[in-house]
Amino acid sequence: MSTANSIPDNVKNIHLIAVCGTGMGALACMLKDLGYAVTGSDANVYPPMSTFLMGKGVFIFEGFDGQNLAYGPDLVVVGNAVRKDNPEAVKLNEMGLSFCSMPQALNHFVVADKKALLVTGTHGKTTTSSMLAWILYVAGLDPSFMIGGILLNFDGNYRLGNGGYVVLEGDEYDTAYFDKQSKFLHFDPYVAILTSVEFDHADIFNDLSHVKATFDQFIAKISTQSSLIAYDQDENIDDLLAGKNINIPNVQRYGSQPGSRWRIESFYVKLPWNCFEVSQNGQVFGEFKIKLPGAHNRFNALSAAAAAHQLGISSDVIAKAFETYAGVKRRQEVRGVKNGVTVIDDFAHHPTAVKETIRAIRPFYPDGRLIAVFEPRTNTSMRDIFQDEYPRAFDMADIVCIRKPPLLEKIPEDCRFSSEKLVEDLKKQGKEAVYFPDTDAIIDFVAASAQVGDVVLVMSNGGFDNIHERLLKAL
């Protein structure tokens, strides 16, 4: 590693390579708000991120070019999508410029002397961290945060507050071409939440044991003065907490298992509310309601409540925050209702997330059919790793529409996921399932077959060719 991988004193000008990603864009805006002169570059410069950044006063170079660094920035922040042969990565080394990764910059400039509240795990990070940020805001603690989704309460994915806490979504993806460790390993949390540990990110991790080894490393690094709030119905978390590396005296389990410090004792759905009662150490802590459906969101809320309690926030304030929590874009977000048909957008892609999302939505729309539309497009879902698990994920859907993976050429031929096989397997289970080669065909099919009262649940981690707006128009 180059000795220039450091952040010098007296930084004034900062350049970000691959600035248009969600995290890098947020960091660029935070740095600008902190008073730095900020430039950035990206291969794909287009709205809304490009116009948002330019509106904040961030100058953007279109395309990667060594000349973009000719002005000699004091620091270059390198995004994790940037390869070492990127012309700007090559140039910064030639010029001997100081450089760092996004988490290094976030730690140095934003976390600084604040206490970090870090949400980690395979599932639920964005929702849980956004709930926690909103609780702190409602409590008057003026938090900072950086989260991997647009929080509807703030209409943004970052905030610079004057309070003593910063809420971070702890990503297990790798850091940069010069630092292959997971991003969350860069942070020293005051309170950490661990929601789940499953195999994902097949382009980064070899297998489940590789994922567990990374989370093991994370847990081992947590300070003895810190708290770890961990889900109690995950065997992989049980294994990690039984390991020899645990030196955190304050490990709190949450969920519904006997003996856990934080438990959901009872729950019910009273539209539009998802209601539940929480106990702490067997004593009633409070009764809460959220507008997000599903058991997984009750547990997300429970972990956020447990973390907030660590900071001295009362159950009354937590309840008020939950009732006014508006959610996150692309997390069970209702995009519109046309002729009695509701179109919902969700980020689900891992089979566990697909299953839990369908299960969550079902009771909120009891009168119509649930039409599940799925696009496998992550580096994991386009591989055949979960080929045999996906059929079970659609159990509670009435009609299942599966698109051909849009970027399949990125995956070696011998380990590609087959949408056709998934449809065949679903049909063997008695499901009405249809394979589609493209998005246009899905829109035509759904527009022709959807009935009043139906809900169309669209699941993808990408833009899915703007299917939501186009489908609403077609309906």
Buried (B, 14 or more C-beta within 10 A) or exposed (E): EEEBBEBEEEBEBBBBBBBBBBBBBBBBBBBBBEEBBBBBBBEEBEEEBBEBBBEBEBBBBEEBBBEBBEEEBBBBBBBBBBEEEBBBBEBBBEBEBBBBBBBBBBBBBBBEEBBBBBBBBBBBBBBBBBBBBBBBBBBEBBBBBBBBBBBBBBEBBBBBBEBBBBBBBBBBBBBBBBBEBBBBBBBBBBBBBBBBBBBBBBEBBEEEEEBBBBBBBBBBBBEEEBBBBBBBBBEBBBEBBEEEBBEBEBBBBBBBEEEBBBBBEEBEBEEEBBBBBBBBEEEEBBEBBBBBBBBBBBBBBBBBBBBBBBBEBEBEBBBBBBEEBBBBBBBBBEBBEBEEBBBBBBBBBBBBBBBBBBBBBBEBBEEBBBBBBBBBBBBBBBBBBBBEEBBEBBEBBBBBBBBBBBEBEEBEEEEBBBBEBBBEBBBEEEBBBBBBEEBEBBBEBBBEBBEEEBBBBBBBBEEBBEBBEBBBEBB
